[in-house]
């Protein structure tokens, strides 16, 4: 295939870059997507993706079917296909603006969001513990971040890791430069698992809501209506917390046997990323509620009362079990 020349610069390199961006960015063609301030998000009421635009003094939130009909966007057009990608992408990010890069989860599997160094350190510590356990023959259970860091930096740990690498290399029939190869694989797993640790950290904020609700019943102990609602909320919270704990246990089990994780490295990474994306999508639903609890003091106030009711609606809409009664 011959190179395409950029009509503005005459450069084939510029044209190639533009073509590459069309494959990796939300490069829409219709002018409606170039309106100032346009962005996509999930509508809180309908749970459907919408395009927010400003038309004069009018703010509009257009569902995709309305958008396509109103602006004559054809079903098989590039813009229509990009709208499908937008819908998938909103499972990983809260907002998408035309021209932005397509989330990495949809391009090559990498995460479209970042983690803090502390989460990498925790992930590295957990993997180090697994390596040491593989040599000692007895599983070490360490959960505190500071204890994990101490283990990683301990000179004896480093010697045990070397011994573990030698043992794993023999089992995997690795010869030259096996230490560097295994070090690189552990670092790759550290990066993948750091996202799980970041999500675990944020999901702990959901668990913390339970404690804050308990404090709320103490503050409002004479308000029977509120206390009864909080009791029901505590019951509703139990279901997602149990579900999320089970998912994190799956992620931990995947790397719980380090030899198996390294032997089936690609399969391990794929599995971790699947769990990461599932948890991330679930967490996005909670984010507004979590931010509100992060910033609202648990004290007698109109703000905390409104937040309690908002949280009750959120939990009831998602986790309340309903029974269908059939007349016999």
N, C-alpha and C positions, 0 to 999 in steps of 0.2 A: 504494500500500500504506500503511495507517495505521500510526502509531508503536505500538510495544509498550511497555507500562508495566512498569517493574521492580516486582515484587510486594513487595519489601522497602522500597524508597525512594519508590515512586510516580513515579520519574523515567524519562522516555522516553530520556534521554541515557544513563543507567546501563544500561538494557536494550540500547541500541544498542551500547555498549561491550562488554557481555557477549557479544552476538551476534558482534561482530567478533573477539573473543578466541577464540571457538569455531572460527573459520576459520583462525586463525594460531597456535593453541597446542594442545598435546596435552591437550585438555580431555576426559578420559575420564569415563564415567558410572558404571561398575561400581566398587563399594567396594574391590575388591582393589587397584585402582590408587592408592588413597589411603592404603594402608598406609605407615607411617613407614619411610623408607629405601628404598622401591621404586625400581628403576632398570632400564633396558634396556641391553644391550650384546651384542656378538657373542661367543658361547662359543668359547674358544680351541681346544677339541677338535673340536666338530662344525661350527664356522664358521657356525652358525645363530644368529639373534637369540633372546635369552632375556630373561625378566623375572626379576630377582632380588628376592625378598621374604623377610621374616622372619616366620615363623609360630611364635610362642612362642619356644622355644629352637632351632627348626629353621630353618636357612637353605636356601632352595630356589631353584633356577634352572630356570624353567619354559619349555620351548620353546613357541612360539605355539600349535601344535595341541593340546598338553597343557593349556595355559592356557585355551583356548577350551572344551575339553571339560569340564575340571574345574570351571569357574565359569559354565558355561552361557552363553557369549557367542555369540550367533547370527551366522551367516555374513554377513548383510546389515545388521548393526547398525552404529551409528556407531563403537563401540569396535573392531569388526572392521576397518573401513576405516582407523581411526587406526593400528592395528597394521601395516597395509600401509605407511603413511606412516613409521612408526618404522623399519621394515626398510630403506626407501629412505634415511632420514635417517642411519642408522648408517654409511653410506658416507662421511659427511662429518664426523661427530663420534664419539668413542669411547663416550660414554654419553649417554643421554637419560633424563630424569626426567619422570614425569607432571606436567603443568602447565606445563612449559617451552615456550618458543616453538619452532615448527617451524623447522628450519634454513632460512636464507634461500635456499639453492640450490634448494629445492623451492617457495618462495613466489614470488620475483621474480628469481631468478638471482644475487642478491648473495651474497658469501661469508659464512659463519656464524662465521668466525674472523678475527682481526686480524693486522695486519702492523706491523713497526717502521718508524720514520721513515727509517732508513737504506735500507730496501728501496724506499720511495717515491723517495728521492733517486737511487738507482741507475736506477730505471725512467725517471725524468725525464731523467737524464743520457743514457741510451741514445736516447731520443726526440729529445733536442736534437742529438745527434750525427747522427741520421738527417736532421733538418731542415737542418743545416749541409751535410751531404753532398749533399743534393738541389740546393743552389745551386752548390757547388764542382764537382759532376760526378764526383768521385772519392770512393769510400767510405772513411770513417774507421773504423778498428777500434780501439776502446778498451774494455778490460775491467776495469781497476782502478778501484775506487770513488772513490779520491782524485783520480784523473785526470779522471774524469767530472765530479766536483764542480767542479774547476778550470775545465773547459771551460764548464760552465753559467754560472759567475760571471764569465767573461771578457767585458769590454765589447765586444770584437770579435764574440764569439759572439752576443751580444744583437742586434747590428746585422745579422748574417747571418740570424738567426732572423726578424727583421722583413722582410728581403728574401725569405726563403723563404715567409713568410706572404703577401706581395704576389703572388708567383709562383703559389702554390697557389690563392689567391683568384681570380686571373684564370682559371685552368684550371677552377675549380669554379663560375665565374660568380657569385661572391659580391660584393655591393656594399657597402652601409652596414654599419659596425661589424664588418667582416670580421676585424679583429685580435682583438677580444673573442671572437667566435664561435670562431675557431681556437684561441685560448688556452684557452677552456673545453673544447674537444674534446681538446686535448693533455693537459689536467689529468685529464679523464675516462679517457683511455688510460693515463695515469700511474697512476691508482688501480687500474685493471684489471691492468696489468702488474706492479704492486708485489707482487701475490700470486704471480706467476710467479717473481719475484726471491726472495721469501721461501722458496718451495719449492726453488728452485735452491740456495739457501744451505743448507737442511736436507738436500737430497740429497747435498751435498758431504760430509756426515757419513758417508754410505754409502761413498763413495769412500775416506774416511779409514780405514775399517775395514781396507782392504787394506794400508795402511801399518802399521797396528797388528799385523796378522797377521804381516807380515814381521819386525817387531821380536820377535814371540813366538817365531818359529823361531830367532832368534839367542839368545834367553834359554834356550830348551829344545832347543838344537841336539843334545844327546845323547839326546833322546827321539824315536826314529825313528817311533813310532806317531803322536805328535802332529804331527811335521813332515810326515808323509805326509798326514794329515788336512787340515792347513793348505794344503798344495799343492792338494788337491782343492777346498778352499773358495775359493781364489783363482780357480780355473777356473770355479766356479759363480758367483762374484761378477761375472765378466766379462759374462755375459748380461744381467742387469738393468741394469748400468751402460751397456751399449751401447744398450739399449732406451730408457732414460731420457734419454740424450744425444740420441737421435733425436727424442724428443718435445719437448725444449727447443729443438732446432733448428727444429722446425715453428713453435713460438711465436715465435722470433726472426724467422723468415722472414715471418710474417704482418705484422709491422710494419717489416720491412726496407726496404720501399718505402713511404715515409710518405704520399705522395700517394694511392696505392691504398688504404691503411688509412683515410685520412680520407674519401676518396670513398665507400667502402663501410663507413661507420663502424659501423652496427648489425651488419652481417655480421662485421666484425672483432671486435667485443666478444663476440658469440655464440661465435665460434671460440676466442677467448682463454679464455672461461669454461669451455668444454668441456674444453680442455686442463688448465685449473686444477683442475677437479673430478676429472678422470682421475688427475692426479698426486697430488692430495690423498688420494684413495681408496687409491692404491698406498702412499703414505707412511704412512698409519695402520697398515698391516700391519707396518711396520718400527719403529714408534715405541718399543715396549718394548725391542727389541734396541738401538736407537740410544741410548736413555737409559742402558741398562746399560753400553755402551761409553764413554759420556760420563763415568760416575761410577766406573768400575773402573780402577785404575791398571794399566798394562801392566808387570807385574813378576811374579816367580815367586810364585804364591799359589794356594790352593785356589779362590778366587773367580774368577781369570782362567781357570783350567782348566775350571771349570764353565761360564763364559761362552763359552769356545771351543766346547765340546760343544753348548751351547744354540744357538749361531749355526750350527754345522754342521748340526744337525737342521732349523733354520729354512730354510737354503739348500737342503738336499737335498729337503725336502718341496715346495719351490716351483719350483726351477730345475733339478733333475736330470732329464736326458733319459732316457726309458725306451724300450726297444725291445720290441715284441711279436714273439715267435718263433712262426712258423706251420709246423707239421710238414707237409712235402710228401709 
